Amino acid sequence: MPKPRKSLFTEPYCQIIRRLIARRKELGMTQWDMAKAYGEDQSFVSRIERLQRRLDVYEYTVFCRILRIDPGEYLRPIWEQLPEPDSSA
């Protein structure tokens, strides 16, 4: 099995962040609004959106709750783009 690698700069991760940014803007929320709802400062959201800080699974689900989106449905397009795992391993 290949060694897992950091996903911070992979295209699927970048797509997730771009979709979250688009949704935030669609709702008319600023980074300040998002940070306040999350309980952090604006720089926290900024670092995530500029890909300087990785968004973990729990944080992702909280962001989705704030942005009123279903976490699974939001990930489905990225999941569908992933190649099937090698079944011979």
C-alpha positions in Angstrom: 0.0 0.0 0.0 1.4 3.4 -0.9 2.4 5.7 2.0 -0.2 8.4 2.6 0.9 11.9 1.7 -0.1 15.2 2.9 -3.2 16.5 1.0 -2.8 20.2 1.7 -1.9 21.1 -1.9 -3.6 18.3 -3.8 -6.3 19.3 -6.3 -9.1 17.6 -4.5 -8.3 19.4 -1.2 -8.0 22.7 -3.0 -11.5 22.0 -4.6 -13.0 21.5 -1.2 -11.6 24.8 0.1 -12.7 26.7 -3.1 -16.2 25.3 -2.7 -16.3 26.4 1.0 -15.1 29.8 0.0 -17.7 30.1 -2.7 -20.5 29.0 -0.3 -19.4 31.5 2.3 -19.5 34.3 -0.3 -22.8 33.0 -1.7 -24.3 33.5 1.8 -22.8 37.0 2.0 -20.5 36.0 4.9 -17.1 37.6 5.5 -14.2 35.8 7.0 -14.9 37.7 10.1 -18.5 36.3 10.2 -17.3 32.8 9.6 -14.6 33.1 12.3 -17.1 34.6 14.8 -19.5 31.7 14.2 -16.7 29.2 14.6 -15.3 30.9 17.7 -11.9 31.8 16.3 -10.3 35.0 14.9 -10.4 36.0 11.3 -6.8 34.9 10.7 -7.9 31.3 11.4 -10.3 31.3 8.5 -7.9 33.3 6.3 -5.1 30.7 6.8 -7.4 27.9 5.9 -8.7 29.7 2.8 -5.1 30.6 1.7 -4.1 26.9 2.2 -1.7 27.8 5.0 -3.5 25.7 7.5 -5.1 22.3 7.0 -8.8 21.9 7.8 -9.4 18.7 9.7 -12.5 16.5 9.5 -14.1 17.9 12.6 -13.4 21.5 11.6 -14.8 20.7 8.1 -18.1 19.5 9.6 -18.4 22.6 11.8 -17.7 24.8 8.8 -20.4 22.9 6.9 -22.9 23.4 9.8 -22.1 27.2 9.8 -22.5 27.3 6.0 -25.7 25.2 6.1 -24.5 22.4 3.8 -24.5 18.7 4.2 -20.8 17.6 4.6 -21.3 14.3 2.7 -23.2 15.8 -0.2 -20.6 18.6 -0.5 -17.8 16.0 -0.7 -19.6 13.7 -3.1 -18.3 15.4 -6.3 -14.7 15.1 -5.1 -15.3 11.5 -4.0 -16.7 10.6 -7.4 -13.5 11.9 -9.1 -11.2 9.7 -7.1 -9.9 6.6 -8.9 -11.0 3.2 -7.7 -8.5 1.5 -5.2 -6.3 -1.2 -6.6 -8.1 -4.4 -5.5 -4.9 -6.6 -6.0 -3.3 -5.1 -2.9 
